[in-house]
């Protein structure tokens, strides 16, 4: 009888872990979709300029003015 209880606990623990791992897989799959979308834009000069400017980069002939 005790063995049945131990096996039930083990089964519940595995079921919970499976749900956790399935959630992690869904999150990673969504991240992969996002990375693939960004990769598609990697050859677009306008996208690359926008991305660089968001990181604070400027062209050599431009001046960078800091906000007060």
C-alpha positions as CSV (number, residue, x, y, z in Angstrom):
1,X,0.0,0.0,0.0
2,X,2.8,2.4,0.9
3,X,4.5,1.7,-2.5
4,X,1.4,2.9,-4.2
5,X,1.5,6.2,-2.4
6,X,5.2,6.7,-3.3
7,X,4.5,5.9,-6.9
8,X,1.6,8.4,-7.0
9,X,3.8,11.1,-5.5
10,X,6.5,10.4,-8.1
11,X,3.9,10.5,-10.9
12,X,2.5,13.8,-9.7
13,X,6.0,15.3,-9.5
14,X,6.8,14.1,-13.0
15,X,3.6,15.5,-14.3
16,X,4.4,18.9,-12.7
17,X,7.9,18.9,-14.1
18,X,6.5,18.0,-17.6
19,X,4.2,21.0,-17.4
20,X,7.1,23.2,-16.4
21,X,9.3,22.0,-19.2
22,X,6.5,22.3,-21.7
23,X,6.1,26.0,-20.7
24,X,9.8,26.5,-21.1
25,X,9.7,25.0,-24.6
26,X,6.8,27.3,-25.6
27,X,8.8,30.3,-24.4
28,X,11.9,29.2,-26.3
29,X,9.9,28.6,-29.5
30,X,8.4,32.1,-29.2
31,X,11.9,33.5,-28.8
32,X,13.1,31.6,-31.8
33,X,10.3,33.1,-33.9
34,X,11.4,36.6,-32.8
35,X,15.0,35.9,-33.6
36,X,14.1,34.6,-37.0
37,X,12.0,37.7,-37.7
38,X,14.9,39.9,-36.7
39,X,17.3,37.9,-38.8
40,X,15.1,38.5,-41.9
41,X,15.6,42.2,-41.4
42,X,19.4,41.9,-41.0
43,X,20.0,42.9,-44.7
44,X,17.8,46.0,-44.5
45,X,20.0,49.1,-44.2
46,X,17.1,51.2,-42.7
47,X,16.5,48.6,-40.0
48,X,20.2,48.3,-39.2
49,X,20.4,52.1,-38.9
50,X,17.4,52.3,-36.6
51,X,18.9,49.5,-34.5
52,X,22.3,51.3,-34.3
53,X,20.7,54.6,-33.4
54,X,18.7,53.0,-30.6
55,X,22.1,51.9,-29.2
56,X,23.4,55.5,-29.4
57,X,25.5,55.2,-32.5
58,X,25.8,58.1,-34.9
59,X,27.4,58.6,-38.4
60,X,30.9,60.1,-38.4
61,X,29.7,63.4,-39.7
62,X,27.0,63.8,-37.1
63,X,27.3,65.3,-33.6
64,X,25.8,63.6,-30.6
65,X,24.0,65.9,-28.2
66,X,23.2,64.6,-24.7
67,X,19.9,65.5,-23.1
68,X,20.3,67.6,-20.0
